[in-house]
Every structure is written in C-alpha cells, then in structure tokens.
C-alpha cells in the first residue's frame, strides 16, 4: 500500500481579518468552513492532517490569534508544522525565503521556531517554505536547527529555488532531513515546446485526481503521496475576503477524494509520526513522475484548469480566449469545406 499524508497550508492572505475569515473560515454567525470544517471531514474518515501554520503572521495579525489556531489544531488531534511566508516579519517585504541572505533566513526561521516551541512546548518536526520559496540555504538552516522533514520541494514550480533538485517525487535524504517533495504529475505535453506539471490538490477535478492516484497506486516506486489543501480551500474569498461564502463544490470534491483514498486498498493515510518509517530510495529522477496519458485527456484537463484559475491568472484567461477562437475558426472552416463539397 502507498502511504498518503494530507498537508494543509494554514494562512490568511488578504482582508481586514485574514485569520478569522481565511483560517477559521467564518462564513456566518456560527459557521466556520476553514480549519474546523477540514478537521470535521478528516475526522469522519480517521485522517490526521499536517497543518503548516504560517508562523510569521504572529507579527502581522497578533500572537494570540495564531497561538489559538495552533492549539486548536493540536487539541483536535492533528499535527502542526512550521510554514513561513517571510514578508509578514517586521521590516520584511520580500515574499520568498530565497530572496534573503543565509543570515537573514536563519534569523527569520529561528524566530518562528522559537514561537512554535513557546506555544506548543515541543520542537517542530516539519517545515514548508511559503510559496515553496526555499533554496539550499533554507534546507541547511532547518537541518542545523533540528527539523526532521521538509515539504518545500516542488519540481517545475518557478517559485521553488532548490537547485539542483534533491527530489522529484520520491523521498530523499538531505543531510539530517528527509525531503518529501510535492507529489506532482505531468498533466500536459505539447511536443518539446511546453509541458505542465500539477500537484495533487484535493479540490481539483475528482475524476482526474482519482485517475492520477490510481497511476501512483500502481507504481512500483515507494512514494509518499502528498495531498495539498489550503485553510481557505472550502470558501470563496478572493473578491470578498471579509465576507466569504461556502464553496460547496470544493467541499464535495475534498470529501469525495478523501473517501476514495480511505476506501481504496491501494492506499493508507499516515500521520507526521509515521514519516520516520518511510522508505527513502537512494536516488530519484524525473522519470518517476506519473504522466497523464491520452491526447484528449491532456487537453481536457489543461483547458479545464485554465478555466478554473482564469479569474486570477491572465495567461489562463488568454489561453481560453484563444481556444474559443480556434474552435470557432475550425467550425467556420469546416462549414466552408462542406459547402464547397455540396456545390454551394
């Protein structure tokens, strides 16, 4: 059976009270569709999430607010790792850890680690850089500070600064760390011109996620499958950050994928403490990444993803416009050909 762990980046990116509305997910007087709803669904299937809480938000939004988030997650029996979006730190404006010197990174990570210990009374085991913006300096620092696991590597993601790559899709050792890379799949390839990789986000298209999960389930490799979610994945908040609405589609998708894994004989959910028992192969390379098969499947998922992110991604919006124009041009040309063949 393949091991699966659910990771949840727990953060509030915008609005007047991001912790209340995008971490707790307050949508009504007594309705919370952030971490409480995620935990409720996880508990239904005996799944323990690994919540990467953005510790620097302490300095932006208040110590008590982030402390309460961390303690709530732990009191519910789930795990908490350290997440770092450095621009929340006092005087910091750069969004990626790799944009800071080694000394600056160490100061940031040390401060966040101390806050975690102060709140929980325990030393953190797991780390993930905000926006996956880590580099080798980041890994050296968390190794020196005594972390055991890093979840920052995302092959092909332009925001990930770990170079050369340590891991592609299999766990790999880096000094005292085990690097657990984001589980990805090649969703699209257009010859040698372009190829796209996506992560296993549990609010993606359900049929496609099941298809990719099954391919990984049948793989001979010893992957630890990393599922991804945000604390705000079950709400609509981008246009109304202070008045989010429930995202019923994402909630249904999340539960359906969790149920599918739970009921499958190919997988088993694990927790942070189980990571120590992971099989770590000696090597990993790009060939171990699962590839979507089939021309129509690739185009369908490629355009579907573009449609889903069109409001926040100008390139995706342009791609959809071009696709629509291409379809119109195709049928217009086909109509002309038919008309000519019929002698009209």
C-alpha positions as CSV (number, residue, x, y, z in Angstrom):
1,X,0.0,0.0,0.0
2,X,1.1,3.5,-0.7
3,X,1.4,6.0,2.2
4,X,-0.7,9.2,1.8
5,X,-0.5,12.3,4.0
6,X,-2.7,15.3,3.8
7,X,-1.0,18.7,4.2
8,X,-2.8,21.9,4.7
9,X,-1.2,25.3,4.3
10,X,-2.8,27.4,7.0
11,X,-2.7,31.1,6.3
12,X,-4.6,34.3,5.6
13,X,-3.6,36.2,2.6
14,X,-5.9,39.2,2.5
15,X,-8.6,41.3,4.0
16,X,-9.1,43.1,7.4
17,X,-9.0,39.9,9.5
18,X,-7.4,37.1,7.5
19,X,-7.2,34.7,10.5
20,X,-10.9,34.9,11.2
21,X,-12.0,34.7,7.6
22,X,-9.4,32.6,5.8
23,X,-8.0,30.3,8.5
24,X,-11.1,29.8,10.6
25,X,-13.2,30.4,7.5
26,X,-16.1,32.3,9.2
27,X,-19.0,32.5,6.7
28,X,-21.9,33.2,9.0
29,X,-22.8,33.8,12.6
30,X,-21.7,30.3,13.8
31,X,-20.4,28.8,10.5
32,X,-16.7,28.1,10.1
33,X,-15.6,26.5,6.8
34,X,-11.8,26.8,7.3
35,X,-9.8,24.5,9.6
36,X,-12.9,23.4,11.7
37,X,-14.7,22.1,8.6
38,X,-11.5,20.5,7.2
39,X,-10.9,18.7,10.5
40,X,-14.5,17.7,10.7
41,X,-14.3,15.9,7.3
42,X,-10.9,14.4,8.2
43,X,-12.2,13.0,11.5
44,X,-15.1,11.4,9.6
45,X,-12.5,9.1,7.9
46,X,-9.9,8.9,10.6
47,X,-7.5,11.1,8.8
48,X,-4.9,13.3,10.6
49,X,-3.9,16.4,8.7
50,X,-0.5,18.0,8.9
51,X,-1.3,21.7,9.1
52,X,1.5,24.0,8.1
53,X,0.7,27.2,10.1
54,X,2.2,30.4,8.8
55,X,4.1,31.5,12.0
56,X,5.2,34.9,10.7
57,X,1.5,36.0,10.7
58,X,2.1,36.4,14.5
59,X,3.8,39.7,13.8
60,X,1.2,40.9,11.3
61,X,-2.1,39.7,12.9
62,X,-1.2,39.0,16.6
63,X,0.4,36.3,18.8
64,X,-2.9,35.2,20.4
65,X,-4.7,34.7,17.1
66,X,-2.0,32.3,15.7
67,X,-1.5,30.7,19.1
68,X,-5.2,29.8,19.2
69,X,-5.1,28.3,15.7
70,X,-2.1,26.1,16.6
71,X,-3.6,25.0,19.9
72,X,-7.0,24.3,18.3
73,X,-5.4,22.0,15.6
74,X,-3.4,20.1,18.2
75,X,-6.3,19.8,20.6
76,X,-8.3,18.2,17.8
77,X,-5.5,15.6,17.5
78,X,-3.9,16.8,14.3
79,X,-0.3,17.8,13.6
80,X,1.2,21.2,13.1
81,X,4.3,22.1,11.0
82,X,6.1,25.4,10.5
83,X,5.1,27.4,7.4
84,X,7.0,30.6,6.6
85,X,5.8,33.5,4.4
86,X,8.6,35.9,5.4
87,X,7.0,39.1,4.3
88,X,4.9,39.0,7.5
89,X,8.0,39.5,9.6
90,X,8.8,43.0,10.9
91,X,10.6,45.1,8.3
92,X,10.5,42.3,5.7
93,X,9.0,42.9,2.2
94,X,10.4,40.1,0.1
95,X,7.9,37.2,-0.4
96,X,10.4,34.3,-0.9
97,X,12.9,32.9,1.6
98,X,15.4,32.5,-1.2
99,X,15.4,36.3,-1.7
100,X,17.0,36.7,1.7
101,X,20.6,36.1,2.7
102,X,21.5,33.0,4.6
103,X,21.9,35.1,7.8
104,X,18.5,36.8,7.2
105,X,16.8,33.4,6.6
106,X,18.3,32.0,9.7
107,X,17.1,34.9,11.8
108,X,13.5,34.5,10.4
109,X,13.4,30.7,10.8
110,X,14.9,30.8,14.3
111,X,12.3,33.4,15.4
112,X,9.4,31.3,14.0
113,X,10.8,28.1,15.5
114,X,11.0,29.7,19.0
115,X,7.4,30.9,18.7
116,X,6.3,27.4,17.9
117,X,8.1,26.0,20.9
118,X,6.8,28.7,23.1
119,X,3.2,27.9,22.1
120,X,3.3,24.1,22.0
121,X,6.1,23.2,24.4
122,X,7.5,20.9,21.7
123,X,10.1,21.3,18.9
124,X,8.7,21.3,15.4
125,X,9.5,18.4,13.0
126,X,8.2,19.5,9.7
127,X,8.8,22.6,7.6
128,X,7.4,24.1,4.4
129,X,8.5,27.4,2.9
130,X,5.8,29.8,1.8
131,X,5.1,29.6,-1.9
132,X,7.7,26.7,-1.9
133,X,10.3,29.6,-2.0
134,X,13.1,27.6,-0.3
135,X,16.7,27.2,-1.5
136,X,19.6,25.1,-0.3
137,X,20.4,27.7,2.4
138,X,16.9,27.2,3.7
139,X,17.4,23.4,4.0
140,X,20.9,23.8,5.6
141,X,19.3,26.1,8.2
142,X,16.4,23.8,9.1
143,X,18.9,20.9,9.2
144,X,21.1,22.8,11.6
145,X,18.0,23.8,13.7
146,X,17.0,20.2,14.1
147,X,14.0,19.8,11.9
148,X,13.4,16.3,10.6
149,X,11.3,16.8,7.4
150,X,11.0,19.3,4.7
151,X,8.0,19.7,2.3
152,X,9.2,22.6,0.3
153,X,10.4,21.0,-2.9
154,X,8.1,21.4,-5.9
155,X,9.7,20.2,-9.1
156,X,9.0,22.5,-12.1
157,X,7.5,25.2,-9.9
158,X,9.2,28.5,-10.8
159,X,8.9,29.7,-7.2
160,X,10.9,26.8,-5.8
161,X,14.5,27.8,-5.5
162,X,16.0,24.4,-4.5
163,X,18.7,23.9,-7.2
164,X,19.9,21.4,-8.2
165,X,16.8,19.3,-7.3
166,X,17.1,17.0,-4.4
167,X,13.8,15.1,-5.0
168,X,11.3,14.8,-7.8
169,X,8.5,12.6,-6.4
170,X,10.3,10.2,-4.1
171,X,11.5,11.0,-0.5
172,X,15.2,11.8,-0.5
173,X,17.8,12.4,2.2
174,X,19.4,15.8,2.6
175,X,21.9,15.8,5.5
176,X,19.7,15.0,8.6
177,X,16.5,15.9,6.7
178,X,14.1,13.8,4.7
179,X,12.8,15.8,1.8
180,X,9.2,15.0,0.9
181,X,8.6,16.6,-2.4
182,X,5.2,17.8,-3.5
183,X,3.5,14.9,-5.4
184,X,3.1,16.1,-8.9
185,X,2.1,14.6,-12.3
186,X,2.7,15.8,-15.8
187,X,-0.7,16.8,-16.9
188,X,0.1,18.2,-20.4
189,X,2.8,18.0,-23.0
190,X,3.0,19.7,-26.4
191,X,5.9,18.1,-28.1
192,X,9.2,19.8,-27.0
193,X,7.6,23.2,-26.7
194,X,5.7,23.0,-23.5
195,X,4.9,20.7,-20.6
196,X,2.9,21.3,-17.4
197,X,3.1,19.7,-14.0
198,X,0.3,19.9,-11.4
199,X,0.2,18.9,-7.7
200,X,-2.4,16.6,-6.1
201,X,-4.7,19.3,-4.8
202,X,-7.7,17.6,-3.3
203,X,-10.2,20.2,-4.6
204,X,-9.2,19.5,-8.2
205,X,-11.3,17.7,-10.8
206,X,-12.3,14.5,-8.9
207,X,-12.2,12.1,-11.9
208,X,-8.7,13.3,-12.8
209,X,-7.4,13.1,-9.3
210,X,-8.7,9.5,-9.0
211,X,-7.0,8.7,-12.3
212,X,-3.7,10.0,-11.1
213,X,-4.0,8.5,-7.7
214,X,-4.6,5.1,-9.3
215,X,-1.5,5.5,-11.5
216,X,0.6,6.3,-8.4
217,X,-1.1,3.4,-6.6
218,X,0.1,1.0,-9.3
219,X,3.6,2.5,-9.5
220,X,6.5,0.2,-8.3
221,X,8.1,3.1,-6.5
222,X,7.9,3.9,-2.8
223,X,6.3,7.4,-3.0
224,X,4.8,9.1,0.0
225,X,1.8,10.7,-1.7
226,X,1.5,14.3,-0.5
227,X,-2.0,15.8,-0.8
228,X,-2.4,19.5,-0.8
229,X,-5.0,21.9,0.6
230,X,-5.3,25.5,1.9
231,X,-7.1,26.5,5.1
232,X,-9.3,28.6,2.7
233,X,-9.9,26.0,0.1
234,X,-13.6,25.4,1.1
235,X,-14.6,29.0,0.8
236,X,-14.9,31.8,-1.8
237,X,-12.9,34.7,-0.6
238,X,-10.8,36.3,-3.3
239,X,-13.4,39.0,-4.2
240,X,-14.9,39.4,-0.7
241,X,-12.1,38.5,1.8
242,X,-14.1,39.9,4.7
243,X,-17.4,38.1,3.7
244,X,-16.5,34.7,2.3
245,X,-19.1,32.3,1.1
246,X,-19.1,28.5,1.3
247,X,-17.5,26.8,-1.7
248,X,-19.8,23.8,-1.9
249,X,-18.1,22.3,-5.0
250,X,-14.7,22.2,-3.3
251,X,-16.1,20.8,-0.1
252,X,-17.7,17.9,-2.1
253,X,-14.6,17.3,-4.0
254,X,-12.4,17.2,-0.9
255,X,-14.6,14.7,0.8
256,X,-15.0,12.5,-2.3
257,X,-11.3,12.3,-2.8
258,X,-10.6,11.6,0.9
259,X,-13.3,8.9,0.9
260,X,-11.9,7.4,-2.3
261,X,-8.4,7.0,-0.7
262,X,-9.9,5.8,2.6
263,X,-11.9,3.1,0.8
264,X,-9.1,2.0,-1.6
265,X,-6.9,-1.0,-1.0
266,X,-4.0,0.8,-2.7
267,X,-3.5,3.5,-0.1
268,X,-3.3,4.2,3.6
269,X,-3.3,7.5,5.4
270,X,-0.4,8.2,7.7
271,X,0.5,10.9,10.2
272,X,3.6,13.0,10.9
273,X,4.9,10.5,13.3
274,X,4.8,7.7,10.7
275,X,7.1,9.7,8.3
276,X,10.1,8.4,10.2
277,X,9.3,4.9,8.9
278,X,9.2,6.0,5.2
279,X,11.3,4.1,2.7
280,X,13.9,6.6,1.3
281,X,15.3,5.4,-2.0
282,X,19.0,6.2,-2.8
283,X,18.1,8.2,-6.0
284,X,15.2,9.9,-7.7
285,X,14.8,11.4,-11.1
286,X,12.2,12.9,-13.4
287,X,11.2,9.5,-14.9
288,X,9.5,8.6,-11.6
289,X,6.8,11.3,-12.1
290,X,3.5,10.0,-13.3
291,X,2.4,11.2,-16.8
292,X,-1.1,11.7,-17.9
293,X,-1.8,9.5,-20.9
294,X,-4.1,10.3,-23.9
295,X,-4.3,13.3,-26.2
296,X,-7.9,14.3,-25.3
297,X,-7.5,13.7,-21.6
298,X,-4.5,16.0,-21.5
299,X,-6.2,18.8,-23.5
300,X,-9.4,18.5,-21.4
301,X,-7.6,18.8,-18.1
302,X,-5.3,21.6,-19.4
303,X,-8.3,23.7,-20.6
304,X,-10.3,22.8,-17.5
305,X,-7.6,24.0,-15.2
306,X,-7.2,27.2,-17.2
307,X,-11.0,27.8,-16.8
308,X,-10.8,27.2,-13.0
309,X,-8.0,29.7,-12.5
310,X,-9.0,32.3,-15.2
311,X,-10.1,34.9,-12.7
312,X,-6.6,35.1,-11.0
313,X,-4.4,34.1,-13.9
314,X,-4.2,36.4,-17.0
315,X,-2.4,33.7,-19.0
316,X,-5.1,31.2,-18.4
317,X,-7.8,33.7,-19.4
318,X,-5.9,34.5,-22.7
319,X,-5.5,30.7,-23.3
320,X,-9.2,30.2,-23.0
321,X,-10.0,33.1,-25.4
322,X,-7.5,31.6,-27.9
323,X,-9.1,28.1,-27.5
324,X,-12.6,29.5,-28.1
325,X,-11.4,31.4,-31.2
326,X,-9.6,28.3,-32.5
327,X,-12.8,26.3,-32.1
328,X,-14.8,29.0,-33.9
329,X,-12.3,29.1,-36.7
330,X,-12.3,25.3,-37.0
331,X,-16.1,25.0,-37.4
332,X,-16.2,28.0,-39.7
333,X,-13.5,26.4,-41.9
334,X,-15.4,23.1,-41.8
335,X,-18.6,24.8,-42.9
336,X,-16.8,26.3,-45.9
337,X,-15.4,22.9,-46.8
338,X,-18.8,21.2,-46.5
339,X,-20.5,24.0,-48.6
340,X,-17.9,23.6,-51.3
341,X,-18.3,19.8,-51.4
342,X,-22.0,20.2,-51.7
343,X,-21.5,22.5,-54.6
344,X,-22.9,25.5,-52.9
